[in-house]
Structures are given as structure tokens and as C-alpha cells.
Amino acid sequence: MSEAVIETNQLTKKLGNKMAVDRLDLRIGQGEIYGFLGPNGAGKTTTIRMLLGLIRPTRGTVRIFGRDLQKDRLSVLRRVGSLVEYPSYYGHLTAYENLEAVRCILDVPRSRIDEVLSVVRLTKEAKRPVKGFSLGMKQRLGIATALLGSPELLILDEPTNGLDPSGILEMRELIKSMPKQLGMTVLVSSHLLSEVEQMATQVGIIAQGKLIFQDSIEALRQHSGSRIRISVDQGEAAWKMLLASGIQAEWELTDANRLLLPHESDEQLARLVKLLVHNDISVYRVEEKKRSLEDMFLELTGGGDSL
């Protein structure tokens, strides 16, 4: 297991009477792209604000690069870049001039401006006033600003919000390139599983402030699994017979003569069909019903309305 860049222990934030974040235990390894998923209002942005020291936890701790954020806040955050919500900029200034203003504050070499503009593919637009940029270009400029200080950890909160399909594709490819090209760890939050699925190596799912899943994207795919749908002529009789044989089955909501059951092996499925036919139950169709990651995400999050 890779060295942890971010570790939280029982991280909790109460806002008034609402538990916005409830005992969160995150672990993000070095070099990972960690997709932080959840419906809107699940607690993602509140968590990110605590990771950046913008708000104090009610309880719990945050360790970044092995250091306690509360005790070593400045030294830790010098190694972190972030884009939370929409980037701020001076519309009348060019992209280069906006980056120069931040560069002076960070006191990094002027050469970094050209480097980060190249990373986000804005070199040709460097001399254009930012007020004429598309939303996608402004998001990329925001990431360029976050990269100026050569961070080891980049935190992005909903970076594809409001982008058109072309802008989303550009942002996705940019994020995917960062661990290899720049050697950094990336935490990217989103309410869109389809986006995170295409770029993340690890996934954490949060719902109502609680972390309900944390593992690799491959483990999430395996967890989604598949089931077998069997169409028969006597749904209730087939269901009772399968249960009596120790096979867990359930009716499909739209049709009482269609049963759903776990897909364990082809041999097990063959025995099951033989059992039904032997008991004078006609089998009309057998098919695999794959449960998508989106289905599982909705199931885990209680049918979040943001997808």
C-alpha cells in the first residue's frame, strides 16, 4: 500500500443542528487520483474545506504528508494546490498577468508561469484578457494557478461543473495526466460517477456526511456485480421452490413471473434451470442483468437526486 498523503480520523463537522460530516476516515495514497463522490449536499465541500484548513473540524484530525494540519498548517499547505468551486481572476488582465499576480505572492520563479500555462494548454491564450475566456478555459486557468507553487497534492472541488462535453473531456484528460507528468496526488470531488469512473484510481463515496465506500475503482466495479433474470410461467411457485432449495431469489417489480437471483457460476445456473424444469415450471428466458456502477451508486447513496 502506498504512503498516505491524506489521512483523517473521525473527522466531524457540525453546522448548527446538522451533522455535515460524520466521523470520516479518509485514506489517500501517494500518486493516486482519488475520486470523492456523493450527491450534492452530501458533505464533500465541507470536507475539502477542512482538508485545506479553511474551517475547523468539530472533532477529529487531519494529517497531510504525515503531519497534523492544525499544528503544521502553513508548512503543510505550502505543498498543496487547490481549486474550490469557481476560480477567482481579474477579468481585465490577461492569463499571464493573473498568474504573475499570484506568482509574486508565492515568490516562485517567473518561469513557472510558462510551465503551468503549457500544462493546462493555455500557452496560445496567455496574452488574452480572461474576461473573453470560455468557462472551460477559466477552469484550466484556475488549475494553472493552483499548480504555480509546484504542489505535491492537488485538491479539486467539482472541476467539471458547468462545462460542456468538450470542456469535460479536456479537464478529465488533464487530471489523468498529473500523477505521471507532475508526480502529484490528486483529490477530485464530483457528484458524477461517470466522470470519476474514467479518471480515478481510488474512490470514496459519501452520503449524508458519512463515508459509505472506500476502495479502488476496480473493487467498486466488482462490487456492482451482476444478477440472473429468469422468466417463468409460475413466478410464485418458482420463488417458493428456490427458497426451499436454499437459493435466494426475488421478484422483479415490473413482472411477478420474472425472478432475480445472484450469478455465482454457469454450473450453478444449469442446476437451477434443471430443478425448475424437473418441477414442471416452464423456463422462457434466462439472461444476465448487469448492475451498472450508476445503479450501485444510487443504491448506496439512497437514490441521490444529483445524477
N, C-alpha and C positions, 0 to 999 in steps of 0.2 A: 504494500500500500504506500502511495506517495506521501511525502511530508505534508502536513496540514498547513495551508496558508490561512484559512479561516476556521476557527472553532468557537462555537457558542455553547454555553452550558446553562440550561434552564432559562434562556433569555425571555424576559417577560416585559410587556408594556401595557399598562392600564391607562386608558384615556377616559376620564370621568368614570362612568359606571360600566364602560365597555372594556373587555379584555381584547385589545387589538392584536397582541402577540402573546401566545400562551406557552411558556416553557419550551422554547425552541432549542433543539440541539442540532445545529448545522455542522457539517464537516466537509470542507472543500480542499482537495489535494492540489499540490503544485502542478501547474501545466494543464489543468482541467478547464473545460468550458462547462460551467455549472448552470444548468437551466433552472431558474427559480420560478415555479409555476403556481398559479392559483387564480381563481376568479377575481374580478375587480372587487376591492374591499376586503380581500382575504387577509391582508396584513403584510404584503410584500414591500410596499414603500416604507411603512413604519419600520420594518426590519432593516431595510437598507439604510435608513436614516440613523438607526442605532449603530450599524456597522461603520458608518462614516463619522460617528461622534457628534451628529447634528442634534440628536435628542438623547437623553439619558434613560437607560432602562429602569423600570420599576424594581426589577430583580434580575439576577443572573449576570453572567460575564461574557465578554467578547475578547477573544485572543486572535490577533492577526500577526503572522510571522512569528508565532510563539510568544508574543508579548501582550500583556494586559492593556487593552485600549485605554482604559481610564487612567492608568499610571504613566503610559508612554505615548500619549495621544499624538503629539507633534511629530515625534520621530517615526511613528508608525505611518501616519497619514502622508508623510513626505514620499512614501513608497507606493501610494495609492492614487490612481486616477479615477474620476467618476463622471458620469453624465446622468443626472437625476431629473426626470421629466424633460422639459424642453430647454435647450441650451440658451444662455443669455449672450447677447452680442450687441455691438454698436452698428446699427444698420447703415449709417452713412460712411463707415470705414470699410476698407477692403478686407478680404480674408487675411491677408498678410498683416495688415495693421492691427486687426483684432488679436491675432496671435502675438504680435510684438508687445501689446499692452500686457498680456498675461506673462510673456517671457520675462519682462522686466521685473515683475513681482516674484517670479520663481528664481530669477537670476541664473538662467541656463544659457548656454551658447546660442548665438543668433542662428547658427547653422541648423539648430533643431527645428526651426520653422519650416525650412525647405524639406527636411526629412519627414516631418509629420504630414505636411501637405502631400508629399509623394505617397505615403502610406494610405491616406484616405482618398487618393486620386483627385486632388483639387489643385494640382500644380498649375494647370492651364487657366484656372479661375482665380489665381492668387491676387490679381490686381483689380478684380471686380468688386464694387460695393456689395456688401452682404444683403442689403435690402432687396436686391434683384435675384437672390438665390431661391431655388425651389426648397420645399421642406426637407427633401432628402439631402440636398447639399448642405443645408443648415445643420442637420443631424450629423453629417460627416465632419463638418467644421467643429461641432461640439466634441466629437471624439478626438479630433486633432488637438483641440485644446487640452483634453484630458491626458493626451499622450505626451505633451510637451516636457513634462518632468521625468520622462523615461520610467513610468511606474512599473512595478513588478506585479501589481494587481489592478485590474480594471473592473469597475462596477458600473453596469449599465441598467437603468431602470426603464423598461418598455421602450427600447430604442427604435422599434419599427412602428410605433403609434402614429397613425395619420399618414403613413407613407403609401404610395401607390405600389402595384405589384413589382414594377421595375426597381423602385427605391428599396423595397423589402428584400429583393434578391441581392442588390448591391450591399446592403447592410449585413445580410446573412453571410455572404462570401467574405466580407471584410472581417467580421468577427471570427469566422472559422480560420482565417489565416494568422491570427495574432499569436496563439501559443507557439507555433513553429517559427514564424517570421520574427517575432519580437521576444519570444521566450517568456511570455507572461501568462498569468492565470486570469480567467475572465468569469465574472458572475453576471449573468444576464437574466433579468426578470421579464416575465411575459404572462399574459392570460391566454396565449395561443399555443396549444400543444403542437400543432402542425409546424409552427415555426421553430420551436425549441427542438423538436424531434430531428430536424435536419441539420442542427449545428452542435448540439450539446453532447458531451461525453458522460456527464452525470446529471441527475435530475432530483430536485426536491420539490414536493407538492405540498402546498399549504392551503388549508381551508379553515375559515373562522379562527384564524390565528394559530392553528395547530399544524405541526408537520406530520403529514399522514403517510408520506412515502419518501424514501431517500435511498437511491441506489443508481446503478449505471443505466443508461438508456436501453441497453440490451436486456437488462433484468426487467425493465418496465415492459418491453415488448413480450418477453416470455411470460410475464405476469398476466398480460392481456389474454393469452391463450385462445383456445377455440372450443366450440361445442358441436355436438352432432344433433341435427334435427331429423326426426323420423316422423313420416306421415303414415298414419294407420287408419283402419276403419272403425276401431273401437278404442277411443282415446282413454276413457276411464278404466276399462278393463286392462289395457296395456300398462297404464300407470300403476295400478294396484299390483299387477303381476311382477313388474320390475322392482317395485319397492319390496315385495315379499321375497324377491331373489337377492336383496341387498344392493340393488342398483338405484342410485339417486337420480330421479327424473322429475321434470316439472313440465307443466303445460305451457305452451306458448299462448300469450294473452289473446292473440287475434284468432286462434283456432284451437278448439279443445281436442281435435284429432291430430295435433302435431305436438310431439314431445321433444324436450331439450335435455340432453344429458352430457356429462363430461366425455371428452375424447381421450381415452387412455392408450389404446392400441388398436390396430386393424384386427388382430386376433380376437380381442375382447368384443369388438363391434360385430364380427362374424358370429360369435357365440350368441350375442344378444338377438340378432335377427333370426337365427335358427330357433331360439327359445320362443320368440313371438309367433313364428310360423307354426311351430310344433303345438302351440296352444290355440290354433285356429284364428289367429289375428292376422289379417292381411296387411302386408307392408307395401305401401305405394311408392314411397320415395325415401332415400337416405342421403343426406347431404351434410357437408361441413359448414357450420355457421361461424365465421371468424368474427371475433370481437375486436373492434378497432381500438387503437390507443385512445381515440377521442371518446369512445363509449366508456372505457375504463376510467378515464379522467373525470367524466361526468358522474360516473358511479361513485368514485372516491370522494369527489367534492360535493356530493349531494345535488348534482344537476345544476352547477353554477350557470348563471344566465349569460356569461360573457363569451361563450363560444358561438 
